[in-house]
Amino acid sequence: MGGSHLCYGNGGSLSTGAEIASENIERNDRKVWTVKRSLEWASRYLEKRGIENPGLNAELLLGHLLQKKRFDLCLVVNQDLSCSVRILFQNLVKKRAQHVPLSHLTGKQDFMGYSFKVDPRVYIPRPETEILVEKVLQAASLTRGRKFMAVDLGTGCGNIAITLAKQLQRSKIWAVDISPESLEVARDNARLHHVDKRVEFLRGDLFTPLTRLGLQRRVDLIISNPPYVASTQMRNLPPEVKKEPKVALEGGEDGLSIHRRIIRQAPRFLNKTGLLALEIGYGQAKIIKDLISAQPQFLPPKIVSDYQGKKRVVLTRTIFLRSKFWFQQEVKERGLRHGLKFYGLS
Ligand SMILES: C[S@@+](CC[C@H](N)C(=O)[O-])C[C@H]1O[C@@H](n2cnc3c(N)ncnc32)[C@H](O)[C@@H]1O
C-alpha cells in the first residue's frame, strides 16, 4: 500500500514525531515545509486513511500545485513551499483522504497522451479504454486516405472522439451523450484540442440524434464505452467511483442493457464493412460474443484483453452481400484467422 516514492525517504526524518502522530494540519506551523517534508507528511496521512498508492497521490497533487511533472519534484526536494501552496496542498490532501478522485482535485486526466479537462459532471477516462482506441486506430488504418466517419456513443468528456479526431486527420466524428453536463465538458475539451470543427456533439439517447442526420449505412466506425455496472453492483463500487455520475456507470440489471441496444441498432448505421468497437466489463465477453454472433450482419467478433489479462474490448465488422462472399472465400481458402485479417480484425 505504501506506493513507490520518487526520491524522498519514508522515515520522516524532517518531520517531528508529534506532528506525524497528531497528523494535525496546522496552519500556524512555523517550521519550514520543504517539498520532501510535505510529501512525507501527505503520504503518511493518505496511507492511514486507506488511500491506495499514497506516495504517488501525494506527488501528483504537489506536482499539480507546483506545475511540475512528478519526476521533476526530485530536483526541488529541498525547496520550501510558500505558505499559500502549503495550505492549498494540505487542503487537497485532506480532500483526497475523503476519497475525492485525484482527477477531480487536479481537474484533468491524461488519455492516449492528451490531457482532458474533467470534473464531477463526467466519467473519468480510464487507461483500459486506451486499448479500445488503439485497436480501432489499427483497424481504421485500412481506410486511410479517404474521409473517415465515426460515431462515439456515450462520449463523456469527449476523450475517445477527440483522440480519434486528432489521430485521423480526415475524420468527422459525431459524439453523443445523454447527459448535457457531460457535453459541456466535452465541447470545452474539443476546443482545447482544436478539433471542435470535426467533432460534432449531440445530446440524446444512443442513436436517436443520428437518425435525423441521415447517417444510416454511412458510418465507418461506431465506438462506445457504455455504462456496464450491473445495478446490484452499484453499491459495492469503491468510494472514489461512487463520486462519478451514476448515468455513466449503471448498465441495467445485468450491466449490458446499453450494449444490447447498440449491437441491435448498429447495423442500421454502419456501412458495408463498418467497424463496431465496444468496451466490456469483467465477465461480460461471452454474452456479448453471443449477442453479436446472433446478428447475421456481423462477422465473428474478436475479443481483446487488457494488460491484466481481462477481456476488455470487442470488435466486429458488418458484412454485406459482396463482402460476405469475399469473407467466405478467404475463410474457405485460408482459414478463419485470415478471413478476419482481411477485415483488420486479426
Ligand atoms: C463509461 S462512460 C464513458 C465516457 C467516455 N466515452 C470514456 O470512455 O471515458 C459512459 C457515458 O455514456 C453516457 N450515457 C449513458 N447512457 C446513455 C445513453 N442512453 N445514451 C447516450 N449516452 C449515454 C454517460 O453519460 C457517460 O458519459
The ligand as an SDF file (V2000), in Angstrom:
LIG
                    3D

 27 29  0  0  0  0  0  0  0  0999 V2000
  -18.4950    4.8480  -19.0530 C   0  0  0  0  0  0  0  0  0  0  0  0
  -18.8600    6.4910  -19.5830 S   0  0  0  0  0  0  0  0  0  0  0  0
  -17.7310    6.6260  -20.9420 C   0  0  0  0  0  0  0  0  0  0  0  0
  -17.1880    8.0140  -21.1500 C   0  0  0  0  0  0  0  0  0  0  0  0
  -16.0690    8.0840  -22.1910 C   0  0  0  0  0  0  0  0  0  0  0  0
  -16.5450    7.6970  -23.5020 N   0  0  0  0  0  0  0  0  0  0  0  0
  -14.9070    7.1990  -21.8160 C   0  0  0  0  0  0  0  0  0  0  0  0
  -14.7870    6.1070  -22.3820 O   0  0  0  0  0  0  0  0  0  0  0  0
  -14.0940    7.5640  -20.9520 O   0  0  0  0  0  0  0  0  0  0  0  0
  -20.4370    6.2700  -20.3560 C   0  0  0  0  0  0  0  0  0  0  0  0
  -21.0720    7.5310  -20.9230 C   0  0  0  0  0  0  0  0  0  0  0  0
  -22.2990    7.1560  -21.5550 O   0  0  0  0  0  0  0  0  0  0  0  0
  -23.2840    8.1540  -21.3080 C   0  0  0  0  0  0  0  0  0  0  0  0
  -24.5960    7.5070  -21.4460 N   0  0  0  0  0  0  0  0  0  0  0  0
  -25.2440    6.6870  -20.5850 C   0  0  0  0  0  0  0  0  0  0  0  0
  -26.4150    6.2740  -21.1080 N   0  0  0  0  0  0  0  0  0  0  0  0
  -26.5110    6.8190  -22.3500 C   0  0  0  0  0  0  0  0  0  0  0  0
  -27.4990    6.7680  -23.3850 C   0  0  0  0  0  0  0  0  0  0  0  0
  -28.5980    6.0360  -23.2570 N   0  0  0  0  0  0  0  0  0  0  0  0
  -27.2760    7.4780  -24.4990 N   0  0  0  0  0  0  0  0  0  0  0  0
  -26.1600    8.2220  -24.6540 C   0  0  0  0  0  0  0  0  0  0  0  0
  -25.1900    8.3190  -23.7180 N   0  0  0  0  0  0  0  0  0  0  0  0
  -25.3590    7.6190  -22.5670 C   0  0  0  0  0  0  0  0  0  0  0  0
  -22.9500    8.6470  -19.9030 C   0  0  0  0  0  0  0  0  0  0  0  0
  -23.4900    9.9340  -19.6830 O   0  0  0  0  0  0  0  0  0  0  0  0
  -21.4200    8.6110  -19.9110 C   0  0  0  0  0  0  0  0  0  0  0  0
  -20.8990    9.8360  -20.3310 O   0  0  0  0  0  0  0  0  0  0  0  0
  1  2  1  0
  2  3  1  0
  2 10  1  0
  3  4  1  0
  4  5  1  0
  5  6  1  0
  5  7  1  0
  7  8  2  0
  7  9  1  0
 10 11  1  0
 11 12  1  0
 11 26  1  0
 12 13  1  0
 13 14  1  0
 13 24  1  0
 14 15  1  0
 14 23  1  0
 15 16  2  0
 16 17  1  0
 17 18  1  0
 17 23  2  0
 18 19  1  0
 18 20  2  0
 20 21  1  0
 21 22  2  0
 22 23  1  0
 24 25  1  0
 24 26  1  0
 26 27  1  0
M  CHG  2   2   1   9  -1
M  END
$$$$
